[in-house]
Amino acid sequence: MATYQDLGLFRVPAGFRGRSGLYVQLWWIVQAVLIGLSPQPLHGWRAMVLRAFGARVGRGVKIRPSARITYPWRVTIGDNVWIGDRAELYSLAEIDIGDNACVSQDCYVCTGSHDHRQIDFRYDCRPVRIGAESWLAAGCFVGPGVSIGEGAVIGARSLILRDVPPARICAGNPLRDLGPRAAAVSD
């Protein structure tokens, strides 16, 4: 019988988390209590807590209390960014979110997976970049190593496993390019 993976051989590489195990546990407690239980309007409070744990967070950021970030010290969030309810930033590698981007509710931004070709199922982690003025509609999944171009719009429940060019509207599973995004008109 073939052996495909032996999870008993899996090891978290030394220094992988970027902080000690105790620090990571402290972050998870702080996230659950100081962020998760904070009143919805306290966006500045949540940004301050994230900064205290190493996240680079711009001005005017709105992060909902139910959003979760695995390792904030690997996250950069630009100015006026919105992070919706239950959004997950699985930051095993760096996540960079540009100014005025929107990561809607229930989105999962994933920087880490496992190498299925290796018996020890070792990590396969790659950074994710979400360009300025882009919008991930509700429930999108963004895979490791993906770059979403500036001004792109990704339709609800889409699966993004490859780079998205700037100013494109894409949706679906598999992801399809639906056409260009027109510049917004101001009143």
Summary of the structure (lengths in Angstrom):
residues: 187
radius of gyration: 17.4
end to end distance: 67.1
largest distance: 67.1
contacts: 570
relative contact order: 0.12
helix: 17%
strand: 27%
